[in-house]
Structures are given as structure tokens and as C-alpha cells.
């Protein structure tokens, strides 16, 4: 899963491209998703998610922390069916 995140600064009301931080976070996630697919990863193995401003890793109280919250994360999860097969075999 590719997650996109933002800080808590609202998108400008004059923005033609984004309605809100949700839109921006989704675009961040799908941008990375496209890079991975172009590099050869199967689209069936990727999910994009926009988290907006709702999962900060730092308080949005100064420019440095806001910058930390403007990010993407790649979350790797195992194929649980395969994991259970391995566990059953042992």
C-alpha cells in the first residue's frame, strides 16, 4: 500500500487542481504508484490511499514538522495465504 499524507495547512480556495488535503494526499500516493508500475510492479499488488492530514508523524507546529508530515509511505504486507501455508508446513 502506498499512503499519501499532508500537513494541516488547508489547500488554497483558489486551487484549480485540488479540492482539499485529501485530494493532495491521494495524488501523492498515486504518483508513487505510477512510478512503481512503470518500473515493472504489477498493478494488482498495489493499493493507493490518501490519508490527508489525519495521520501526522509530528505536530504541525513549525515548518520542519509540517515538512515531515508531507510525505508518502510504502507499507509492505505479506500474502497471508502464503504465510499460513508456510506456518502449516512447519
Secondary structure, DSSP 8 states (H G I E B T S, - for coil): -EEE---S----TT-SS-SSHHHHHHHHHHHHHHHHHHTT--GGG--EEE-TTSS-SS-SSSHHHHHHHS-EEE-----HHHHHHHHHH-
